Amino acid sequence: MLESLKNQGQNLLTLESLPQSTAIEIAIVECAADDSEKYHQLRKQMLPLLQNQPGFLAWRAFRSKTREGILLDLLYWESVEACHKAGEKLQSSETGKEFFALMKQTLVFEMFERQSL
């Protein structure tokens, strides 16, 4: 099931289909209003890089409807460790450097592990 999820993860992802070990990375960032569209375009360049990282499942991207320049990235990983390793690698890539440089301020950056109810 996990391999199927990885293959379709960017297109189809439901919370019920996620393994218990799944980690979710939440980043809420502020960009200069002029950079919001460039940030979103760089998301599209970052996606193939993320898809090649071990443990990556999917990425959901949002923008604020109430404040200009506020963007939310929601990434799903097999584990917190996979996220950390990928982050280290991506921050040193040229695309990653350009992407992270557009972040004027990180309002929230947090990793969450799933808990059963």
C-alpha positions as CSV (number, residue, x, y, z in Angstrom):
1,M,0.0,0.0,0.0
2,L,2.8,2.4,0.9
3,E,4.4,2.1,-2.6
4,S,1.1,2.7,-4.2
5,L,0.6,5.8,-2.0
6,K,4.1,7.1,-3.0
7,N,3.3,6.6,-6.7
8,Q,0.0,8.4,-6.4
9,G,0.7,10.5,-3.3
10,Q,0.8,13.9,-5.0
11,N,-2.5,13.2,-6.8
12,L,-4.4,11.3,-4.2
13,L,-3.9,11.4,-0.5
14,T,-6.4,10.8,2.3
15,L,-5.6,10.9,6.0
16,E,-7.1,7.4,6.4
17,S,-4.6,6.0,3.9
18,L,-1.6,7.3,5.8
19,P,0.5,4.8,7.9
20,Q,0.6,5.5,11.6
21,S,4.3,6.6,11.4
22,T,3.5,9.4,9.0
23,A,4.9,12.8,9.8
24,I,3.4,16.1,8.6
25,E,5.6,19.2,8.1
26,I,3.8,22.5,8.3
27,A,5.4,25.7,7.2
28,I,3.6,29.0,7.2
29,V,5.8,31.7,5.6
30,E,5.6,35.3,4.7
31,C,7.0,36.6,1.4
32,A,7.1,40.1,0.1
33,A,3.9,40.6,-1.8
34,D,5.9,40.9,-5.1
35,D,7.5,37.5,-4.4
36,S,4.3,35.4,-3.8
37,E,3.9,34.3,-7.4
38,K,7.6,33.5,-7.7
39,Y,7.5,31.5,-4.5
40,H,4.6,29.5,-5.9
41,Q,6.5,28.9,-9.2
42,L,9.5,27.7,-7.3
43,R,7.3,25.3,-5.4
44,K,6.7,23.7,-8.8
45,Q,10.4,23.4,-9.3
46,M,11.0,22.0,-5.8
47,L,8.3,19.3,-6.2
48,P,10.4,17.0,-8.5
49,L,13.3,17.4,-6.1
50,L,11.1,16.4,-3.2
51,Q,9.6,13.5,-5.0
52,N,13.2,12.0,-5.4
53,Q,13.8,12.2,-1.6
54,P,13.4,9.0,0.4
55,G,10.3,9.1,2.5
56,F,8.5,11.9,0.7
57,L,4.7,11.2,0.2
58,A,3.0,14.4,-0.9
59,W,2.9,18.2,-0.8
60,R,-0.1,20.5,-0.5
61,A,0.3,24.2,-1.1
62,F,-2.0,27.0,0.0
63,R,-2.1,30.8,0.0
64,S,-3.9,33.1,2.4
65,K,-7.2,34.6,1.3
66,T,-7.0,37.3,4.0
67,R,-3.3,38.5,4.0
68,E,-1.1,39.1,1.0
69,G,2.2,37.2,0.9
70,I,1.2,34.5,3.5
71,L,1.7,30.9,2.2
72,L,1.2,27.5,3.8
73,D,3.1,24.4,2.8
74,L,1.9,21.0,4.1
75,L,4.2,18.1,3.4
76,Y,3.6,14.5,4.2
77,W,6.6,12.2,5.0
78,E,7.0,8.6,6.0
79,S,8.9,9.8,9.1
80,V,10.3,12.8,10.8
81,E,13.8,11.5,10.1
82,A,13.1,11.4,6.4
83,C,12.0,15.0,6.5
84,H,15.1,16.2,8.3
85,K,17.4,14.4,5.9
86,A,15.7,15.7,2.8
87,G,15.7,19.3,4.3
88,E,19.4,19.2,4.7
89,K,19.9,18.1,1.2
90,L,17.4,20.5,-0.4
91,Q,18.7,23.6,1.4
92,S,22.0,23.2,-0.3
93,S,20.6,22.8,-3.8
94,E,20.5,25.9,-6.1
95,T,16.7,25.7,-6.4
96,G,16.4,25.2,-2.7
97,K,18.6,28.2,-1.9
98,E,16.4,30.4,-4.2
99,F,13.2,29.0,-2.8
100,F,14.2,29.5,0.9
101,A,15.6,33.0,0.2
102,L,12.1,34.2,-0.8
103,M,10.9,33.6,2.7
104,K,10.9,37.0,4.4
105,Q,9.7,35.4,7.7
106,T,8.8,31.9,8.8
107,L,5.7,32.2,10.9
108,V,5.4,28.6,11.8
109,F,7.6,25.6,11.0
110,E,6.7,22.4,12.9
111,M,6.8,18.7,12.4
112,F,3.9,16.5,13.7
113,E,3.7,12.8,14.1
114,R,0.3,11.1,13.8
115,Q,-1.5,10.0,16.9
116,S,-4.2,7.4,17.0
117,L,-7.6,8.3,18.4
